[in-house]
């Protein structure tokens, strides 16, 4: 009681405090940034194509948004959609600005596009060959778009990939992004093909690779890579060249090596890879030495020899090592001679090791020096286990 | 006049929470702009400078026990010159509070409240801060004790989760551009340590002033270590290229993190929510010590009401920048103001030594 009286004497005018608290209520009723969930037009996938090239002006982009239709996305027994299938709505708009294009969709769709949950961006080949930095700038600039958004290039039109009707999953964008999560099961597409890893490289003009995606009617195939140099797609790496690339950069997270010894085939499952890449100067000449250690299990063997035989296992190991080396060399030839694109990051190794020299040659590295650097590749393979059959 | 008494650990925590400010979101980019990969060397050199200046400051304070820099600067330099230094100090606190709040407002608007007017964000922020600052140093010190784990939590969370995809080789090569640009960069990047001048006030309030050097050095060393780890982890995780063009590299670190199983995504939102406290623990002390300086300069006994007179000035300065570039400029001016105190402190120490002023054991 005493305390209460004390405080009211201190405050003096209770009516003033009452009015102030009522006023304070007005500040609490609203929120400028309220955005109800049913008012959000969830966009899960974006396809970017080149619609029209205009000389001397910005090109016109064809922007395809995949929006989820919330009414049909309930995954219970959807009786009334009559087998029509996909709970998505793909909408394409033409605009020379991605940002404006996405916002102008408000003239056709009443829910504002909500990009926070974006999963994939697919870029068509025509656009990728022209320039990638400009169309992707918006996605890198918006603070709400996550950096783990998968980024794919397709040899056809991105629109067609977004419009796929996969059997395995009703929403195409979810299907595409789940496919990319298989990075630890196969090495046939680059695992770091996402906005956060590629974006900075595009802004600074470094060479990178993007995962390549192709579609048929009911499914897509995620395999191979597009080589991006100076923000432009300059060419493709096929599936095996992509594996070779992963061995060069040490990014292998899984996959298979199939070999033939004599007439019969064996398959080797990659369990772990360690690489050591180091530039050296031998006789005034820059050389790279790459050492690769692969270990894994024997998954399949068509021969009748016993896998208990250590000598036989060593033969297989030698052949696996040979196969890996062949892949790596094929990729290197393509990157050095054909594309002149240092996507592996050899230049970065030179910078670490010979920083003074690097500052002099930095500008000429990709065009003049990188294509002629000799690379010595040394692969060792180890079979650790061979299954339960001998 | 100085009724409040604070403990040794409160001094360390108050310094830590005041110095680890809003700037850390952009700090890796600012450092990379001047020094590239060697930004952490800048932090380290700047940190050494910081610790030695702080030792000098503590020595000065111990010579004039129970007095703040506002009082003993007049005793050392004489009234006109001392007051001139004090005006500089008040301006510095205005700049510090304004710059911190503006960056805070910009980031909140960018990441959380896109449609909320900046004025509303800043006014609510300032009024809360003024309420606390008006109650004196003790509540402020207790706040820093409570907030310390909450300031540290988002930093530790982000740094731990970033360990999943990281290549510490990004730090190499070290110091290829030579020593001189690094030293130059260290001066330019001193802005991250703005607020160290707080020691000049805090010692006067300490229960055990003999522990002043230990307490303040602990708080500052914690700050230096935090910044070092943030810079190295951000560089190693994002790569040098990202540091240059990302506006807030540490926030992008959160944007990049994906916890397997995807049950923790979009970490920026909780990070920003906790980060509000970081801004608050920097803005409020600068508001409090700004008002305290002003009241002591004018010889006032009570500074409570002065906070509300001080606030509109800070608000006006915070609203001055018209775009992000000008916000950075405001931050730079604040940084140079902080740097300008170093010669002032050395001058004060020299004159105090020559005049053999002060009664304390120096």
Interface residues (C-beta under 8 A of the other chain):
Chain A: X31 X32 X33 X116 X143 X146 X147 X148 X196 X199 X200 X201 X203 X204 X206 X351 X352 X353 X355 X356 X359
Chain B: X110 X111 X112 X113 X114 X115 X116 X117 X120 X169 X172 X173 X176 X238 X239 X241 X242 X244 X245 X246 X251 X252 X255 X256 X258 X265 X266 X268
